[in-house]
Amino acid sequence: MGTWGPAIFSDDTACDIRGDYKDFLGDGLTPSEATDRILFEWRDSLDDVDERSVVWLALAAIQWKLGRLEERVRQKAVEVIESGCNLDRWEGKYREKRVVVLDKLRDQLDSPQPKQRKVSRRFRDHCEWEVGEIIAYTTLSKEKVLFRVIGFHQDKGGRSLVCELLNWRGDIIPRKLRLRFLGIQIKEYPNGYKVSQFMIGRTSERELPKDRVERLGIILKPSQDVGGFTVFWWGYLDEKLSEYFEVE
């Protein structure tokens, strides 16, 4: 668990709790359902002496802020504050600052909470392309390059493709027979580290440049399995292709 300050959300676990709770609301769960989901997915942390208090404090804080504080959560957070169990990790001036933070949170939890705030649905990346599919991409210089999908990476942010760059660039797409014999481009550094595959992700629907992407309807077996990929974003793809593979 990473902590970098005395504030409630100066903590990795607390930030994750906040993010998950907002995501569950954005996905359409009721406040009670979102709480149940948090308690289920973070059950291991609730069994941990150090992290249990962080979960309850973070959940109470974000619920109050969004106008959805549940009594069961408020009671658990108040118990944590009154017991002082969350202060065990703090020493000296940091302990004093944490005490102030917890006292402020206690006052907040006992005060009328604000009206419910709207929580927008979080965008999750998605891709319907197939493994082995060849994708043509037109760069800013109007030259085409070819990607081959080798798999996908899935996490809380959605499902993003992982691909390799074929050793070709030009204007007229080669026939399938020629594509079978194309190798892939590999960036190799002096220390021996190699980049041969990359994930391309996005944080909104509009980031995919549909006018520069073409599905060719050709599927060829990838040259490698997914593993050890570098992360690119659609919004910076041209910059990264230039940096790693000298594609302009």
LOGU-393772 format. One line per field, with one value per residue: residue number from 0; residue in one letter; chain; z, x, y of N, C-alpha, C in turn. Coordinates in Angstrom, 1 decimal, padded with zeros to 4 digits. Each point is the difference from the previous one (the first is absolute). Example, Ala and Ser with C-alpha at 12.3 -4.5 7.8 and 13.67 -1.06 7.14 Angstrom:
REM LOGU-393772
pos	(0, 1)
code	(A, S)
unit	(A, A)
n_Z	(007.8, -000.7)
n_X	(013.2, -000.4)
n_Y	(-005.7, 001.1)
ca_Z	(000.0, 000.0)
ca_X	(-000.9, 000.9)
ca_Y	(001.2, 001.1)
c_Z	(000.0, 000.8)
c_X	(000.9, -000.8)
c_Y	(001.2, 001.1)
REM end
This chain:
REM LOGU-393772
pos	(0, 1, 2, 3, 4, 5, 6, 7, 8, 9, 10, 11, 12, 13, 14, 15, 16, 17, 18, 19, 20, 21, 22, 23, 24, 25, 26, 27, 28, 29, 30, 31, 32, 33, 34, 35, 36, 37, 38, 39, 40, 41, 42, 43, 44, 45, 46, 47, 48, 49, 50, 51, 52, 53, 54, 55, 56, 57, 58, 59, 60, 61, 62, 63, 64, 65, 66, 67, 68, 69, 70, 71, 72, 73, 74, 75, 76, 77, 78, 79, 80, 81, 82, 83, 84, 85, 86, 87, 88, 89, 90, 91, 92, 93, 94, 95, 96, 97, 98, 99, 100, 101, 102, 103, 104, 105, 106, 107, 108, 109, 110, 111, 112, 113, 114, 115, 116, 117, 118, 119, 120, 121, 122, 123, 124, 125, 126, 127, 128, 129, 130, 131, 132, 133, 134, 135, 136, 137, 138, 139, 140, 141, 142, 143, 144, 145, 146, 147, 148, 149, 150, 151, 152, 153, 154, 155, 156, 157, 158, 159, 160, 161, 162, 163, 164, 165, 166, 167, 168, 169, 170, 171, 172, 173, 174, 175, 176, 177, 178, 179, 180, 181, 182, 183, 184, 185, 186, 187, 188, 189, 190, 191, 192, 193, 194, 195, 196, 197, 198, 199, 200, 201, 202, 203, 204, 205, 206, 207, 208, 209, 210, 211, 212, 213, 214, 215, 216, 217, 218, 219, 220, 221, 222, 223, 224, 225, 226, 227, 228, 229, 230, 231, 232, 233, 234, 235, 236, 237, 238, 239, 240, 241, 242, 243, 244, 245, 246, 247)
code	(M, G, T, W, G, P, A, I, F, S, D, D, T, A, C, D, I, R, G, D, Y, K, D, F, L, G, D, G, L, T, P, S, E, A, T, D, R, I, L, F, E, W, R, D, S, L, D, D, V, D, E, R, S, V, V, W, L, A, L, A, A, I, Q, W, K, L, G, R, L, E, E, R, V, R, Q, K, A, V, E, V, I, E, S, G, C, N, L, D, R, W, E, G, K, Y, R, E, K, R, V, V, V, L, D, K, L, R, D, Q, L, D, S, P, Q, P, K, Q, R, K, V, S, R, R, F, R, D, H, C, E, W, E, V, G, E, I, I, A, Y, T, T, L, S, K, E, K, V, L, F, R, V, I, G, F, H, Q, D, K, G, G, R, S, L, V, C, E, L, L, N, W, R, G, D, I, I, P, R, K, L, R, L, R, F, L, G, I, Q, I, K, E, Y, P, N, G, Y, K, V, S, Q, F, M, I, G, R, T, S, E, R, E, L, P, K, D, R, V, E, R, L, G, I, I, L, K, P, S, Q, D, V, G, G, F, T, V, F, W, W, G, Y, L, D, E, K, L, S, E, Y, F, E, V, E)
unit	(A, A, A, A, A, A, A, A, A, A, A, A, A, A, A, A, A, A, A, A, A, A, A, A, A, A, A, A, A, A, A, A, A, A, A, A, A, A, A, A, A, A, A, A, A, A, A, A, A, A, A, A, A, A, A, A, A, A, A, A, A, A, A, A, A, A, A, A, A, A, A, A, A, A, A, A, A, A, A, A, A, A, A, A, A, A, A, A, A, A, A, A, A, A, A, A, A, A, A, A, A, A, A, A, A, A, A, A, A, A, A, A, A, A, A, A, A, A, A, A, A, A, A, A, A, A, A, A, A, A, A, A, A, A, A, A, A, A, A, A, A, A, A, A, A, A, A, A, A, A, A, A, A, A, A, A, A, A, A, A, A, A, A, A, A, A, A, A, A, A, A, A, A, A, A, A, A, A, A, A, A, A, A, A, A, A, A, A, A, A, A, A, A, A, A, A, A, A, A, A, A, A, A, A, A, A, A, A, A, A, A, A, A, A, A, A, A, A, A, A, A, A, A, A, A, A, A, A, A, A, A, A, A, A, A, A, A, A, A, A, A, A, A, A, A, A, A, A)
n_Z	(000.0, -001.0, 000.9, -000.4, 000.9, 000.9, -001.2, 000.0, -001.0, 001.0, -000.7, -000.5, 001.1, 000.7, -000.8, 000.2, 001.3, 000.0, -000.8, 000.8, 001.1, -000.5, -000.3, 001.2, 000.5, -000.7, 000.4, 000.9, 000.9, 000.8, 000.9, 000.3, -001.3, -000.2, 001.2, -000.3, -001.2, 000.6, 000.8, -001.1, -000.9, 001.1, -000.1, -000.9, -000.5, 000.0, -000.4, -000.6, 001.0, -000.9, -000.9, 001.0, 000.8, -000.9, -000.2, 001.3, 000.3, -001.0, 000.3, 001.3, -000.2, -000.9, 000.8, 001.0, -000.6, -000.3, 001.3, 000.2, 001.1, 000.1, 000.8, -000.6, -001.0, 000.3, 000.5, -001.0, -000.7, 000.7, 000.0, -001.2, -000.2, 000.7, -000.7, -000.9, -000.5, -000.6, 001.2, 000.0, -001.2, 000.8, -000.2, 001.1, -000.8, -000.6, 001.2, 000.4, -001.2, 000.2, 001.2, -000.5, -000.9, 000.9, 000.9, -001.0, -000.4, 001.3, 000.0, -001.0, 000.5, 001.0, -001.1, -000.3, -000.8, -001.0, -000.9, -000.4, -000.3, -001.2, -000.2, -000.9, -001.1, 000.5, -000.8, -000.7, -000.3, -001.3, -000.4, -001.2, -000.1, -000.9, 000.7, -000.4, 000.3, -001.3, 000.6, -000.9, 000.2, -000.3, -000.1, 000.8, -000.4, 000.2, 000.8, -000.6, 001.2, 000.3, 000.8, 000.8, 000.2, 001.2, 000.5, 001.2, 000.5, 001.0, 000.5, 001.0, -000.8, -000.1, -001.3, 000.1, -001.2, -000.2, -000.6, -001.1, -000.3, -001.2, -000.6, 000.0, -001.0, -000.4, -001.3, -000.7, 000.6, 000.4, -000.9, 000.3, -001.2, -000.4, 000.5, -000.5, -000.9, 000.5, 000.4, 001.2, 000.3, 000.4, 001.1, -000.3, 001.3, 000.2, 000.9, -001.2, 000.6, -000.3, -001.0, 000.1, 001.1, -000.3, 001.1, -000.6, 000.9, 000.6, 000.2, -001.3, -000.3, 000.1, 000.9, -000.3, -000.8, 000.0, -000.3, 001.0, 000.4, -000.6, 000.2, -000.3, 001.0, 000.4, 000.2, 000.6, 000.2, 001.2, 000.0, 001.0, 001.3, 000.6, 000.3, 001.1, -000.2, -000.9, 000.8, -001.1, -000.4, -000.4, 001.0, 000.4, -000.8, -000.8, 001.1, 000.5, -001.2, 000.0, 001.3, -000.2, -001.1, 000.3, 000.3, -001.1)
n_X	(000.9, -000.2, 000.7, -000.4, -001.0, -000.4, -000.3, -001.3, 000.1, 000.9, -000.6, 000.8, -000.2, 000.1, 001.0, 000.4, -000.2, 000.5, 001.0, 000.1, -000.2, 000.7, 000.8, -000.2, 000.0, 001.1, 000.3, -000.6, 001.0, -000.9, -000.1, -001.1, -000.3, 000.3, -000.6, -001.0, 000.0, 000.1, -000.9, -000.6, 000.3, -000.2, -000.6, 001.0, -000.3, -001.3, 000.7, 000.6, 000.8, 001.0, -000.6, -000.5, 000.7, 001.0, -000.4, -000.3, 001.2, 000.7, -000.6, 000.1, 001.2, 000.1, -000.6, 000.6, 001.1, -000.4, -000.3, 000.8, 000.3, 000.4, -001.0, 000.0, 000.3, -000.9, -000.7, 000.4, -000.2, -001.1, -000.3, 000.4, -000.6, -001.0, 000.3, 000.3, -000.6, -000.5, 000.2, -000.1, -000.3, -000.6, 001.1, 000.3, 000.5, 000.3, 000.3, 000.6, 000.6, 000.3, 000.3, 000.6, 000.6, 000.2, 000.4, 000.6, 000.5, 000.3, 000.4, 000.6, 000.4, 000.2, 000.5, -001.0, -000.1, 000.8, -000.7, -000.7, 001.2, -000.2, 000.0, 000.9, -000.5, 000.8, 000.8, -000.3, 001.2, -000.2, 000.1, -000.6, 001.2, 000.4, 000.4, 001.2, -000.9, 000.0, 000.6, -000.5, 001.0, -000.7, 001.3, 000.5, 001.0, -001.2, 001.0, -000.2, -000.4, 000.5, -001.1, 000.5, -001.3, 000.6, -000.9, -000.4, -000.1, -000.4, -000.5, 000.1, 001.1, -000.3, -000.3, 001.3, 000.3, 000.7, 001.0, 000.4, 001.1, -000.6, 000.9, -000.9, 000.1, -001.0, -000.4, 000.4, -001.1, 001.0, 000.1, -001.0, 000.3, 000.2, -001.2, -000.2, 000.8, -000.9, 001.1, 000.4, -000.4, 001.3, -000.2, 001.3, 000.2, 001.0, -000.9, -000.4, -000.6, -001.1, -000.5, -000.8, -000.6, -001.2, -000.5, -001.1, 000.0, -001.1, -000.3, -000.3, -001.2, 000.1, 000.7, -000.9, 001.1, -001.3, 000.3, 000.9, -001.1, 000.5, -001.1, 001.0, -000.6, 001.2, 000.1, 001.1, 000.5, -000.1, 001.1, -000.8, 000.1, -001.1, 000.8, 000.1, -001.3, 000.2, -000.3, -000.8, -000.3, -001.2, -000.2, 000.9, -000.8, -000.2, -000.1, -000.7, -000.7, 000.0, -000.3, -000.9, -000.7, 000.2, -001.3, 000.1)
n_Y	(-001.2, 000.9, 000.7, 001.2, -000.1, 000.9, 000.6, -000.1, 000.8, 000.3, -001.0, -000.9, -000.7, 001.1, 000.3, -001.3, 000.0, 001.3, -000.4, -001.1, 000.7, 001.0, -001.0, -000.6, 001.2, 000.4, -001.2, 000.8, -000.4, -000.4, 001.0, -000.6, -000.2, 001.3, 000.2, -000.8, 000.6, 001.2, -000.3, -000.4, 001.0, 000.7, -001.2, -000.2, 001.2, -000.4, -001.0, 001.0, -000.1, 000.1, -000.8, -000.8, 000.7, -000.2, -001.3, -000.1, 000.6, -000.7, -001.2, 000.3, 000.3, -001.0, -000.9, 000.6, 000.1, -001.3, 000.2, -001.1, 000.7, -001.2, -000.2, -001.1, 000.8, 000.9, -001.0, -000.7, 001.1, 000.3, -001.3, 000.1, 001.2, -000.5, -001.1, 000.9, -001.1, 001.1, 000.3, -001.3, 000.3, 000.9, 000.8, 000.6, 001.0, -001.1, -000.5, 001.1, 000.0, -001.3, 000.3, 001.0, -000.7, -000.9, 001.0, 000.5, -001.2, -000.2, 001.2, -000.3, -001.2, 000.8, 000.6, 000.8, -001.1, 000.3, 000.7, -001.0, -000.3, 000.5, -001.2, 000.5, -000.6, -000.9, 000.6, -001.1, -000.1, -000.1, -001.2, 000.0, 000.5, -000.8, -001.0, 000.5, 000.8, 000.3, 001.0, 000.8, 000.8, 001.1, 000.2, 000.9, -000.7, -000.6, -000.5, -001.2, -000.4, -001.2, -000.1, -000.9, -000.3, 000.0, 000.8, -000.1, 001.2, -000.6, 001.1, 000.8, 000.3, -001.4, -000.1, -000.1, 000.3, -001.1, 000.7, -000.4, 000.7, -000.2, -000.7, 001.0, 000.8, 000.7, -000.1, -001.1, -000.4, -000.8, -000.9, -000.8, -000.6, 001.2, 000.4, -001.3, 000.6, 000.9, 000.5, 000.2, 001.2, 000.1, 000.7, 000.0, 000.0, 000.8, 000.1, -000.2, 001.1, -000.7, 000.8, -001.0, 000.5, 000.5, 000.4, 000.1, 001.0, 000.2, 001.2, 000.1, 000.0, 001.3, -000.6, -000.9, 000.2, -000.1, 001.3, -000.4, -000.7, -001.1, -000.6, -000.9, -000.6, 000.2, -001.3, 000.3, -001.2, 000.5, 000.8, 000.4, -000.5, 000.4, 001.0, 000.8, 000.4, 000.9, 001.0, 000.0, 001.3, -000.2, 000.8, -000.9, -000.8, 001.1, 000.7, -001.0, -000.1, 001.3, 000.1, -001.0, 000.3, 001.3, -000.1, 000.7)
ca_Z	(000.0, -000.1, 000.7, -000.3, 000.8, 001.0, -000.5, -000.1, -001.3, -000.3, 000.3, -001.2, 000.2, 000.1, -001.4, -000.8, 000.5, -000.5, -001.4, -000.3, 000.4, -001.1, -001.2, 000.2, -000.1, -001.4, -000.7, 000.2, 001.2, 001.1, 001.0, 000.9, -000.8, -000.1, 001.2, 000.1, -001.0, 000.6, 001.2, -000.6, -000.7, 000.9, 001.2, 000.6, 000.7, 001.2, 000.9, 000.3, 001.1, -000.4, -001.1, 000.3, 000.4, -001.2, -000.8, 000.6, 000.0, -001.4, -000.5, 000.7, -000.5, -001.4, 000.1, 000.5, -001.1, -001.1, 000.5, 000.1, 001.2, 000.6, 001.5, 000.3, -000.3, 001.0, 001.3, -000.1, -000.1, 001.3, 000.8, -000.3, 000.5, 001.4, 000.5, -000.3, -000.6, -001.3, 000.4, 000.3, -001.0, -000.1, 001.1, 000.1, -000.5, -001.0, 000.8, 000.4, -001.2, -000.3, 001.0, -000.5, -001.2, 000.5, 000.7, -001.0, -000.6, 001.0, 000.0, -001.3, 000.0, 000.9, -000.5, -001.2, -001.2, -001.2, -000.9, -000.9, -001.2, -001.1, -000.3, -001.4, -000.3, -000.4, -001.3, 000.0, -001.3, -000.5, -001.4, -000.5, -001.0, 000.3, 000.1, -001.4, -001.0, -000.5, 000.0, -000.7, 000.7, -000.8, 000.9, -000.3, -001.2, -001.0, -000.4, 000.7, 000.6, 000.3, 001.3, 000.1, 001.4, 000.5, 001.2, 000.7, 001.4, 000.7, 001.4, 000.4, -001.1, -001.1, -000.8, -001.0, -000.9, 000.0, -001.4, -000.5, -001.3, -001.1, -000.6, -001.3, 000.0, -001.4, -000.4, -000.5, 000.9, -000.7, 000.0, 001.2, -000.1, 000.4, 001.4, 000.8, 000.2, 000.6, 001.4, 000.8, 000.4, 001.4, 000.5, 000.9, 000.7, 000.3, 001.2, -000.4, 000.1, -001.3, 000.0, -001.2, 000.1, 000.8, 000.2, -000.4, 000.8, -000.1, 001.2, -000.5, -001.3, -001.1, -000.2, -001.2, -001.2, -001.0, -001.4, -000.4, 000.3, -000.9, 000.2, -001.3, -000.2, -000.1, 001.3, 000.0, 001.3, 000.6, 000.2, 001.4, 000.9, 000.8, 001.1, 000.0, -001.0, 000.3, -000.1, -000.8, 000.0, -001.3, -000.2, -000.2, -000.7, -001.0, 000.7, 000.5, -001.1, -000.4, 001.1, 000.2, -001.3, -001.0, -001.0, -000.1)
ca_X	(-000.9, 000.8, -000.6, 000.9, -000.4, -001.0, -001.3, -000.7, 000.3, 001.5, 000.2, -000.3, -001.2, -001.1, -000.3, -000.6, -001.4, -000.7, -000.2, -000.9, -001.4, -000.6, -000.2, -001.2, -001.2, -000.1, -000.5, -001.4, -000.4, -000.5, 001.0, 000.1, 000.6, 001.4, 000.7, 000.1, 001.1, 001.3, 000.3, 000.4, 001.2, 001.0, -000.1, 001.3, 000.5, -000.8, 000.5, 001.3, -000.1, 000.4, -000.7, -001.4, -000.4, 000.1, -001.2, -001.2, 000.1, -000.1, -001.4, -000.9, 000.4, -000.5, -001.5, -000.5, 000.3, -000.9, -001.3, -000.5, 000.6, -000.9, 000.2, 000.9, 001.3, 000.3, 000.3, 001.3, 001.1, 000.0, 000.7, 001.4, 000.5, -000.1, 000.9, 001.3, 000.7, 000.6, 001.2, 001.2, 001.1, 000.4, 000.8, 000.4, -000.9, -000.9, -001.1, -000.8, -000.7, -001.0, -001.1, -000.8, -000.8, -001.1, -001.0, -000.8, -000.9, -001.1, -001.0, -000.6, -001.0, -001.1, -000.8, -000.9, 000.7, -000.5, -000.9, 000.7, 000.7, 000.0, 001.3, -000.1, 000.5, 001.4, 000.2, 000.8, 000.5, -000.5, 000.5, -000.6, 000.9, 000.4, 001.4, 000.5, -000.6, 001.0, -000.6, 000.8, 000.0, 000.6, 000.7, -000.2, 000.7, -000.8, 000.5, -000.7, 000.8, -000.9, 000.0, -000.6, -000.5, 000.5, -000.8, -000.6, 000.3, -001.3, 000.0, -001.2, -000.2, -000.6, 000.7, 000.8, 000.7, 001.4, 000.3, 001.3, 000.1, 000.6, 001.2, -000.5, -000.7, -000.2, -001.3, -000.8, 000.1, 000.4, -001.0, 000.1, 001.2, 001.2, 000.0, 000.4, 001.4, 000.6, 000.5, -000.5, 001.0, 000.4, 000.9, 000.9, 000.8, 001.4, 000.1, -000.7, -001.4, -000.7, -001.5, -000.6, -001.5, -000.5, -001.4, -000.5, -001.2, -000.7, -000.8, -001.3, -000.4, 000.5, 001.5, 000.3, -000.1, -000.7, 000.2, 001.3, 000.1, -000.7, 000.0, 000.2, -000.7, 001.1, 000.5, 001.3, 000.5, 001.0, 001.3, 000.3, -001.0, 000.0, 000.9, 001.1, -000.3, 000.1, -001.4, -000.3, -001.4, -000.4, 000.2, 001.5, 000.5, 000.9, 001.2, 000.6, 000.5, 001.3, 001.0, 000.4, 000.2, 000.4, -001.1, -000.4)
ca_Y	(001.2, 001.2, 001.2, 001.1, 001.2, -000.3, 000.1, -001.3, -000.6, -000.1, -001.4, -000.8, -000.8, 000.9, 000.5, -001.0, -000.1, 001.1, -000.3, -001.1, 000.4, 000.8, -000.8, -000.8, 000.9, 000.3, -001.2, -000.2, -000.6, 000.8, 000.2, -001.2, -001.0, 000.4, -000.3, -001.4, -000.4, 000.4, -000.9, -001.3, 000.0, 000.3, -000.8, -000.3, 001.2, 000.1, -001.0, 000.5, 000.9, 001.3, 000.5, 000.1, 001.3, 000.8, -000.3, 000.6, 001.4, 000.5, -000.2, 001.0, 001.4, 000.2, 000.0, 001.2, 001.0, -000.2, 000.0, -001.3, -000.6, -001.0, -000.1, -001.1, 000.4, 001.1, -000.6, -000.6, 001.1, 000.6, -000.9, 000.1, 001.2, 000.1, -001.0, 000.4, -001.0, 000.4, 000.8, -000.8, 000.2, 001.4, 000.4, 001.4, 001.0, -000.6, -000.5, 001.2, 000.4, -001.0, 000.2, 001.2, -000.5, -000.9, 000.8, 000.7, -001.0, -000.3, 001.1, 000.0, -001.2, 000.3, 001.2, -000.3, -000.2, 000.8, -000.7, -001.0, 000.5, -001.0, -000.7, -000.4, -001.4, 000.0, -000.6, -001.1, -000.3, -001.2, -000.3, -001.2, -000.6, -001.4, -000.3, -000.3, 001.0, 001.1, 001.3, 001.0, 001.2, 001.1, 000.9, 001.4, 000.3, -000.7, -001.3, -001.0, -001.1, -001.1, -000.6, -001.3, -000.2, -001.3, -000.3, 001.1, 000.3, 000.4, 000.4, 000.8, 001.0, -000.5, -001.1, 000.7, -000.9, -000.1, -000.3, 000.1, 000.8, -000.8, 000.6, 000.5, 001.3, 000.3, 000.5, -001.0, -001.2, -001.2, -001.1, -000.8, -000.9, 000.7, 000.3, -001.1, -000.1, 001.3, -000.1, 001.1, 001.0, -000.1, 001.0, -000.6, 001.0, -000.4, -000.9, -001.2, 000.0, 000.1, 000.3, -000.6, 000.0, 001.2, 000.2, 001.3, 000.2, 001.3, 000.4, 000.5, -000.6, 000.8, -000.1, -000.9, 000.8, -001.0, 000.3, -000.5, -001.5, -000.8, -001.5, -000.5, -001.3, -001.1, -000.5, -000.8, -000.4, 000.9, -000.5, 000.0, 000.1, 001.2, 000.0, 001.0, 001.1, 001.4, 000.6, 001.2, 000.5, 000.4, 001.5, 000.3, -001.1, 000.4, 000.4, -001.2, -000.7, 000.7, -000.2, -001.4, -000.7, 000.9, 000.2, 001.4)
c_Z	(000.0, 000.6, -000.1, 000.8, 000.9, -000.4, -000.3, -001.4, -000.5, 000.3, -001.2, 000.2, 000.1, -001.4, -000.8, 000.5, -000.6, -001.5, -000.3, 000.4, -001.0, -001.3, 000.1, -000.1, -001.5, -000.8, 000.2, 001.3, 001.0, 001.0, 000.9, -000.8, -000.2, 001.2, 000.2, -000.9, 000.6, 001.1, -000.5, -000.6, 000.9, 001.3, 000.6, 000.8, 001.4, 001.0, 000.5, 001.1, -000.4, -001.0, 000.3, 000.3, -001.2, -000.8, 000.5, -000.1, -001.4, -000.5, 000.6, -000.6, -001.4, 000.0, 000.5, -001.1, -001.1, 000.4, 000.2, 001.2, 000.6, 001.5, 000.3, -000.2, 000.9, 001.3, 000.0, 000.0, 001.3, 001.0, -000.2, 000.6, 001.5, 000.7, -000.1, -000.7, -001.3, 000.3, 000.3, -000.9, 000.0, 001.3, -000.1, -000.6, -001.0, 000.7, 000.4, -001.2, -000.3, 001.0, -000.4, -001.2, 000.5, 000.7, -001.0, -000.7, 000.9, 000.0, -001.3, -000.1, 000.9, -000.5, -001.2, -001.2, -001.1, -000.8, -000.9, -001.2, -001.1, -000.3, -001.4, -000.1, -000.5, -001.4, 000.2, -001.4, -000.5, -001.4, -000.5, -001.1, 000.4, 000.1, -001.4, -001.0, -000.4, -000.1, -000.7, 000.8, -000.8, 000.9, -000.4, -001.4, -001.2, -000.5, 000.9, 000.7, 000.4, 001.4, -000.1, 001.5, 000.5, 001.3, 000.6, 001.5, 000.7, 001.4, 000.3, -001.1, -001.2, -000.7, -001.2, -000.9, 000.3, -001.4, -000.3, -001.3, -001.0, -000.6, -001.5, 000.2, -001.4, -000.2, -000.4, 000.9, -000.7, 000.1, 001.2, -000.1, 000.4, 001.5, 000.9, 000.3, 000.5, 001.4, 000.8, 000.4, 001.5, 000.3, 001.1, 000.6, 000.3, 001.2, -000.3, 000.1, -001.4, 000.2, -001.4, 000.0, 000.9, 000.1, -000.5, 000.8, -000.3, 001.3, -000.4, -001.4, -001.2, -000.2, -001.2, -001.3, -001.1, -001.4, -000.5, 000.3, -000.9, 000.3, -001.4, -000.2, -000.2, 001.4, -000.2, 001.4, 000.5, 000.2, 001.4, 000.8, 000.8, 001.2, -000.1, -001.0, 000.6, -000.2, -000.8, 000.2, -001.4, -000.3, -000.2, -000.9, -001.0, 000.7, 000.5, -001.1, -000.5, 001.0, 000.0, -001.3, -001.2, -001.1, 000.1, -000.7)
c_X	(000.9, -000.7, 001.0, -000.4, -001.1, -001.4, -000.7, 000.4, 001.4, 000.4, -000.6, -001.3, -001.2, -000.4, -000.7, -001.5, -000.9, -000.3, -001.0, -001.4, -000.6, -000.2, -001.2, -001.3, -000.2, -000.5, -001.5, -000.4, -000.6, 001.1, 000.3, 000.7, 001.5, 000.8, 000.2, 001.2, 001.4, 000.3, 000.4, 001.3, 001.2, 000.0, 001.4, 000.6, -000.7, 000.5, 001.4, -000.1, 000.4, -000.9, -001.5, -000.5, 000.0, -001.3, -001.2, 000.1, -000.2, -001.5, -000.9, 000.3, -000.6, -001.5, -000.5, 000.1, -001.1, -001.4, -000.7, 000.5, -001.1, 000.4, 000.9, 001.4, 000.4, 000.4, 001.3, 001.1, 000.1, 000.8, 001.5, 000.6, 000.0, 001.0, 001.5, 000.9, 000.7, 001.3, 001.2, 001.2, 000.7, 000.8, 000.3, -001.0, -001.0, -001.2, -001.0, -000.9, -001.1, -001.2, -000.9, -000.9, -001.1, -001.0, -000.9, -001.0, -001.1, -001.0, -000.8, -001.1, -001.2, -000.9, -000.8, 000.8, -000.6, -001.0, 000.8, 000.6, -000.1, 001.4, -000.1, 000.6, 001.5, 000.2, 001.0, 000.4, -000.6, 000.5, -000.6, 000.9, 000.4, 001.5, 000.4, -000.5, 001.1, -000.8, 000.9, -000.2, 000.7, 000.6, -000.3, 000.7, -000.7, 000.6, -000.7, 001.0, -001.1, 000.3, -000.6, -000.4, 000.6, -000.7, -000.6, 000.4, -001.3, 000.3, -001.2, -000.3, -000.6, 000.9, 000.7, 000.8, 001.5, 000.4, 001.5, 000.0, 000.7, 001.1, -000.4, -000.5, -000.1, -001.4, -001.0, 000.2, 000.4, -001.1, 000.3, 001.2, 001.3, 000.0, 000.4, 001.5, 000.7, 000.4, -000.6, 001.2, 000.3, 000.9, 000.9, 000.9, 001.4, 000.0, -000.7, -001.5, -000.6, -001.4, -000.5, -001.5, -000.4, -001.5, -000.4, -001.4, -000.6, -000.8, -001.3, -000.3, 000.6, 001.5, 000.4, -000.1, -000.6, 000.3, 001.4, 000.3, -000.8, 000.2, 000.1, -000.7, 001.0, 000.4, 001.1, 000.5, 001.0, 001.3, 000.4, -001.2, 000.0, 000.9, 001.1, -000.2, 000.3, -001.4, 000.1, -001.4, -000.3, 000.3, 001.5, 000.6, 001.1, 001.4, 000.8, 000.6, 001.3, 001.1, 000.6, 000.5, 000.4, -001.0, -000.4, -001.3)
c_Y	(001.2, 001.2, 001.1, 001.3, -000.4, 000.1, -001.3, -000.6, 000.1, -001.4, -000.8, -000.7, 001.0, 000.6, -001.1, -000.2, 001.1, -000.2, -001.1, 000.3, 000.9, -000.7, -000.8, 000.8, 000.3, -001.1, -000.3, -000.7, 001.0, 000.3, -001.3, -001.1, 000.3, -000.3, -001.5, -000.5, 000.3, -001.0, -001.4, 000.0, 000.4, -000.8, -000.4, 001.2, 000.1, -001.0, 000.4, 001.1, 001.5, 000.7, 000.2, 001.4, 001.0, -000.1, 000.8, 001.5, 000.6, -000.1, 001.0, 001.4, 000.2, 000.0, 001.3, 001.1, -000.1, 000.1, -001.3, -000.8, -001.0, -000.2, -001.1, 000.4, 001.1, -000.6, -000.7, 001.0, 000.6, -000.9, 000.0, 001.2, 000.0, -001.0, 000.4, -001.0, 000.4, 000.9, -000.8, 000.2, 001.4, 000.3, 001.5, 001.0, -000.6, -000.6, 001.1, 000.5, -001.0, 000.1, 001.2, -000.5, -000.9, 000.7, 000.8, -000.9, -000.4, 001.1, 000.0, -001.1, 000.3, 001.2, -000.4, -000.1, 000.8, -000.8, -001.0, 000.7, -001.1, -000.6, -000.6, -001.4, 000.2, -000.6, -001.2, -000.4, -001.4, -000.2, -001.3, -000.7, -001.4, -000.2, -000.4, 001.0, 001.0, 001.3, 001.0, 001.3, 001.1, 001.0, 001.5, 000.4, -000.7, -001.3, -001.1, -001.0, -001.1, -000.6, -001.4, -000.2, -001.3, -000.3, 001.3, 000.0, 000.5, 000.3, 000.9, 001.1, -000.5, -001.1, 000.8, -001.0, 000.1, -000.5, 000.1, 000.7, -000.8, 000.9, 000.5, 001.4, 000.5, 000.6, -001.0, -001.3, -001.2, -001.1, -001.0, -000.9, 000.7, 000.3, -001.1, -000.1, 001.3, -000.3, 001.1, 000.9, -000.2, 001.1, -000.6, 001.1, -000.6, -001.0, -001.4, -000.1, 000.2, 000.3, -000.6, -000.1, 001.1, 000.0, 001.4, 000.2, 001.4, 000.3, 000.6, -000.6, 000.8, -000.1, -000.9, 000.7, -000.9, 000.3, -000.4, -001.4, -000.8, -001.5, -000.6, -001.3, -001.1, -000.4, -001.0, -000.2, 001.0, -000.8, -000.2, 000.0, 001.3, -000.1, 001.0, 001.1, 001.4, 000.7, 001.3, 000.4, 000.5, 001.5, 000.3, -001.0, 000.4, 000.3, -001.2, -000.9, 000.6, -000.3, -001.4, -000.6, 000.9, 000.1, 001.4, 000.2)
REM end
